[in-house]
């Protein structure tokens, strides 16, 4: 297995780490930390599946990073979140290392940093780049701060799905929900909570569980959804276990964890919905039109109907999960 960019920089003597704690910010479960002194590593990760994976690997994990000698910013897909992470790293650490793939925009971030700091040491390898610099206040204006109310009337923040506007797929799903819904409802992959409003407005709803894996989105949902019938869970929907099965589920499942679409993730959500529903439970789901979920739905539920479609999305109603 080839060395990672971080391992190459350290092993080749291009980068030397000061003594002290090393905060690795938002690394995926497969991020390579082998070259780091294990006893010094602390993980900052708010995505539940990766958070749990690092815990199981025996590392200290938190949703927020604290003071450290070194902060390693693992570049996320969202540019605003990457900038916020750099700003926070500069307040907590003496040496900031930024590591990411070209497809996640690391080169653009590198250029933006060079505009403010001048020439920076870096290495390119494996379709990505790693660069580093000392603590500075040059990026204070990149800090995103707490969730903010947007023009759409909801709290969102850097790094959450559909942070600038209500997602068109979720809007379409909400428009095609029936006037009455089952009593005990859930929203899998609830994001910042948009669907909670339309669901809780329907007749018959006694409770709604919002299940969301991204802590940034959960923080926004807690501000957007204040109805006492709603309970918000920071959890992975694909392995969530409720106190009792749900009568109905709504969902606009994610279809990628990186840049490349992965229908397997949506299929995992469909299987989770079938597992979490009562024998007569009902599912309402929206998906991008190009994603092939029909077979999985038919294999998982006894009755499946497409109840709406546009050039971009399709909405399904399914009931009676197969056991």
C-alpha positions as MATLAB code, in Angstrom:
seq = 'XXXXXXXXXXXXXXXXXXXXXXXXXXXXXXXXXXXXXXXXXXXXXXXXXXXXXXXXXXXXXXXXXXXXXXXXXXXXXXXXXXXXXXXXXXXXXXXXXXXXXXXXXXXXXXXXXXXXXXXXXXXXXXXXXXXXXXXXXXXXXXXXXXXXXXXXXXXXXXXXXXXXXXXXXXXXXXXXXXXXXXXXXXXXXXXXXXXXXXXXXXXXXXXXXXXXXXXXXXXXXXXXXXXXXXXXXXXXXXXXXXXXXXXXXXXXXXXXXXXXXXXXXXXXXXXXXXXXXXXXXXXXXXXXXXXXXXXXXXXXXXXXXXXXXXXXXXXXXXXXXXX';
ca = [
       0.000    0.000    0.000;
       1.528    3.385   -1.002;
       2.352    5.923    1.671;
      -0.190    8.658    2.314;
       0.730   12.301    1.757;
       1.032   12.808    5.513;
       3.295    9.795    5.976;
       5.453   10.861    3.030;
       5.916   14.387    4.382;
       6.889   13.073    7.817;
       9.024   10.105    6.769;
      10.926   12.110    4.146;
      11.736   14.855    6.651;
       9.754   17.516    4.795;
       7.585   18.197    7.838;
       8.467   18.013   11.530;
       5.816   17.956   14.235;
       6.226   19.776   17.549;
       5.616   17.863   20.752;
       2.073   17.792   22.057;
      -1.423   16.755   21.069;
      -2.411   16.339   17.426;
      -6.045   17.077   16.567;
      -7.139   15.413   13.328;
     -10.235   17.256   12.093;
     -13.020   15.319   10.344;
     -10.970   12.364    9.044;
     -12.859    9.557    7.345;
     -12.638    6.158    8.995;
      -9.927    5.185    6.483;
      -7.715    8.257    6.891;
      -4.089    7.226    7.466;
      -2.724    8.290   10.872;
      -0.137    5.506   11.160;
       2.774    7.946   10.866;
       1.551    9.960   13.864;
       2.446    9.141   17.494;
      -0.713    7.300   18.546;
      -0.688    8.580   22.120;
      -0.837   12.176   20.852;
      -3.723   11.773   18.403;
      -7.218   13.054   19.143;
      -9.981   12.866   16.541;
     -12.576   15.567   15.865;
     -15.448   14.009   13.920;
     -19.146   14.870   13.802;
     -20.223   12.316   11.192;
     -21.618    9.472   13.259;
     -20.368    6.421   11.287;
     -16.794    7.747   11.188;
     -17.020    8.904   14.813;
     -17.952    5.383   15.916;
     -15.258    3.813   13.706;
     -12.522    5.909   15.359;
     -13.895    5.113   18.813;
     -13.785    1.403   18.028;
     -10.214    1.820   16.828;
      -9.358    3.087   20.309;
      -8.808    6.790   19.651;
     -10.255    9.625   21.763;
     -13.019   11.213   19.668;
     -15.090   14.367   20.094;
     -17.337   16.532   17.974;
     -15.263   19.632   18.708;
     -11.507   20.050   18.635;
      -9.658   21.494   21.607;
      -6.257   23.061   22.104;
      -3.444   21.132   20.412;
       0.081   21.628   19.157;
      -0.936   20.440   15.679;
      -4.258   20.523   13.847;
      -4.681   18.449   10.698;
      -7.564   19.720    8.571;
      -8.852   16.874    6.404;
     -10.560   18.786    3.613;
     -14.315   18.092    3.321;
     -16.403   18.455    0.173;
     -17.977   21.750    1.278;
     -15.652   24.709    0.733;
     -17.329   26.862    3.393;
     -16.818   24.099    5.943;
     -13.165   23.666    4.910;
     -12.578   27.382    5.460;
     -14.323   27.252    8.836;
     -12.148   24.307    9.868;
      -8.986   26.226    8.964;
     -10.184   29.237   10.944;
     -10.895   27.068   13.987;
      -7.588   25.227   13.630;
      -5.774   28.549   13.740;
      -7.391   29.382   17.091;
      -6.536   26.016   18.654;
      -3.153   24.896   17.291;
       0.357   26.172   16.609;
       0.909   24.228   13.364;
      -1.873   23.754   10.825;
      -1.678   20.977    8.235;
      -4.239   20.822    5.430;
      -4.695   17.544    3.548;
      -7.212   16.793    0.820;
      -8.095   15.469   -2.586;
      -8.205   17.580   -5.737;
     -11.800   16.497   -6.257;
     -12.651   18.025   -2.874;
     -11.143   21.372   -3.833;
      -7.818   21.264   -1.999;
      -5.969   23.089   -4.792;
      -8.431   25.982   -4.694;
      -8.027   26.124   -0.923;
      -4.245   26.091   -1.326;
      -4.402   29.050   -3.712;
      -6.663   30.972   -1.332;
      -4.262   30.366    1.548;
      -1.250   31.422   -0.528;
      -2.974   34.698   -1.407;
      -3.044   35.550    2.285;
       0.188   33.967    3.517;
       2.497   33.906    0.511;
       4.468   30.819   -0.512;
       3.596   27.651    1.410;
       5.339   24.308    1.656;
       3.331   21.489    0.104;
       3.485   18.076   -1.518;
       1.227   16.571   -4.156;
       0.530   12.866   -4.265;
      -2.341   10.476   -4.907;
      -4.491   13.062   -6.710;
      -4.315   15.382   -3.729;
      -2.235   17.909   -1.845;
      -0.915   18.429    1.662;
       0.332   21.847    2.828;
       1.096   23.469    6.153;
       1.675   26.776    7.895;
       2.075   28.241   11.384;
      -0.745   29.653   13.477;
      -2.102   32.932   12.106;
      -5.101   35.216   12.455;
      -5.258   35.693    8.671;
      -8.293   33.414    8.362;
     -10.457   34.731   11.189;
     -13.085   35.874    8.675;
     -13.464   32.281    7.430;
     -15.104   31.167   10.687;
     -18.712   30.149   10.059;
     -19.910   30.621   13.616;
     -23.101   29.040   15.013;
     -26.110   28.140   12.831;
     -27.628   31.187   11.156;
     -31.151   31.907    9.943;
     -31.209   31.844    6.136;
     -33.492   33.616    3.657;
     -35.646   30.483    3.540;
     -36.525   30.915    7.225;
     -34.455   28.008    8.598;
     -31.210   27.734   10.543;
     -28.363   26.196    8.549;
     -24.581   26.215    8.702;
     -21.503   25.553    6.603;
     -21.203   21.910    5.655;
     -24.838   20.848    5.956;
     -26.734   19.510    2.960;
     -28.740   22.200    1.147;
     -27.467   24.995    3.377;
     -28.470   27.828    1.053;
     -31.944   26.746   -0.049;
     -34.628   24.154    0.612;
     -33.815   21.020   -1.358;
     -36.107   20.626   -4.383;
     -36.468   16.891   -3.793;
     -37.624   17.386   -0.218;
     -40.084   20.031   -1.392;
     -41.539   17.616   -3.942;
     -41.851   14.895   -1.314;
     -43.618   17.249    1.101;
     -46.092   18.246   -1.611;
     -47.104   14.613   -2.136;
     -47.568   13.523    1.450;
     -51.189   12.619    2.214;
     -53.386   14.804    4.427;
     -53.219   12.178    7.158;
     -50.110   10.260    8.200;
     -49.544    7.329   10.591;
     -49.210    8.078   14.297;
     -45.580    7.188   14.928;
     -43.373    8.689   12.214;
     -39.640    8.916   11.489;
     -37.454   10.876    9.072;
     -34.307    8.975    8.087;
     -31.415   11.244    7.162;
     -33.379   14.241    8.427;
     -30.707   16.857    7.697;
     -31.498   20.228    9.245;
     -35.136   19.274    9.669;
     -37.099   20.653    6.725;
     -39.465   17.672    6.374;
     -40.447   17.838   10.046;
     -42.731   20.804    9.384;
     -44.829   19.183    6.621;
     -45.000   15.892    8.534;
     -46.084   17.438   11.834;
     -48.729   19.506   10.029;
     -50.504   16.340    8.878;
     -53.388   14.865   10.800;
     -52.770   11.787   12.911;
     -49.105   12.335   13.763;
     -48.394   11.723   17.443;
     -44.593   11.562   17.309;
     -41.740   12.142   14.867;
     -38.181   10.867   15.288;
     -35.557   12.705   13.226;
     -32.483   10.519   12.658;
     -29.408   12.279   11.281;
     -25.735   11.241   11.185;
     -24.121   14.674   10.726;
     -23.742   16.595   13.990;
     -23.663   19.928   12.148;
     -27.115   19.182   10.722;
     -28.391   17.974   14.103;
     -27.395   21.309   15.673;
     -29.453   23.116   13.039;
     -32.393   20.720   13.386;
     -32.543   21.390   17.119;
     -33.123   25.064   16.336;
     -35.529   24.462   13.440;
     -37.724   21.783   15.012;
     -39.164   22.741   18.385;
     -42.470   20.846   18.302;
     -42.636   18.714   21.496;
     -43.756   15.715   19.435;
     -40.340   15.626   17.723;
     -37.247   13.810   19.009;
     -33.897   14.366   17.296;
     -31.265   11.621   17.266;
     -27.603   11.952   16.282;
     -27.277    8.482   14.779;
     -26.631    6.481   11.629;
     -30.039    5.702   10.123;
     -28.753    2.473    8.596;
     -28.130    0.858   12.000;
     -30.459    2.864   14.253;
     -32.575    0.876   16.730;
     -35.718    2.612   18.073;
     -37.656    1.781   21.223;
     -40.557    0.588   19.039;
     -41.172    0.152   15.310;
     -42.475    3.107   13.320;
     -45.836    3.262   11.565;
     -44.507    5.521    8.824;
     -41.203    6.844    7.475;
     -40.290    9.744    5.189;
     -36.845   10.117    3.696;
     -34.719   11.892    1.133;
     -31.704    9.590    1.474;
     -28.157   10.713    0.677;
     -26.636    9.147   -2.411;
     -22.937    9.821   -1.881;
     -20.341   10.132    0.848;
     -17.683   11.472   -1.539;
     -17.871   13.084   -4.956;
     -18.985    9.917   -6.753;
     -22.662    8.906   -6.483;
     -23.121    5.622   -4.626;
     -26.595    4.051   -4.990;
     -25.627    1.504   -2.334;
     -26.134    4.176    0.314;
     -29.708    4.797   -0.770;
     -30.333    1.056   -0.904;
     -29.068    0.784    2.668;
     -31.615    3.420    3.692;
     -34.414    1.448    2.007;
     -33.420   -1.701    3.870;
     -33.234    0.298    7.107;
     -36.727    1.697    6.518;
     -38.122   -1.808    5.999;
     -36.435   -2.989    9.204;
     -37.697   -0.041   11.252;
     -41.345   -0.207   10.154;
     -44.211   -2.240   11.580;
     -45.551   -5.077    9.369;
     -48.152   -2.665    7.933;
     -45.801    0.328    7.931;
     -45.593    2.882    5.125;
     -42.680    4.638    3.427;
     -42.624    7.890    1.448;
     -39.313    8.477   -0.308;
     -37.876   10.914   -2.849;
     -34.793   10.156   -4.959;
     -32.865   11.619   -7.857;
     -34.421   10.344  -11.033;
     -31.279    8.618  -12.322;
     -30.806    6.436   -9.232;
     -32.001    2.807   -9.675;
     -33.980    2.141   -6.497;
     -37.061    0.463   -7.974;
     -35.698   -3.075   -7.726;
     -34.595   -2.615   -4.122;
     -37.981   -1.194   -3.179;
     -39.807   -4.084   -4.854;
     -37.521   -6.608   -3.161;
     -38.109   -4.977    0.224;
     -41.801   -3.944    0.199;
     -44.939   -5.770   -0.934;
     -46.503   -2.700   -2.538;
     -44.572    0.046   -4.337;
     -45.941    2.973   -6.364;
     -44.305    5.972   -7.964;
     -46.632    8.809   -6.948;
     -44.799   11.738   -8.548;
     -41.961   12.455  -10.948;
     -40.164   15.395  -12.519;
     -37.145   15.702  -14.787;
     -34.955   15.549  -11.670;
     -36.772   13.489   -9.022;
     -39.192   10.656   -8.385;
     -41.353   10.074   -5.310;
     -42.290    6.580   -4.111;
     -44.891    5.284   -1.710;
     -44.266    1.768   -0.422;
     -45.961   -0.247    2.295;
     -45.902   -3.601    4.059;
     -42.189   -4.402    4.336;
     -41.235   -7.964    3.566;
     -39.926   -9.903    6.516;
];
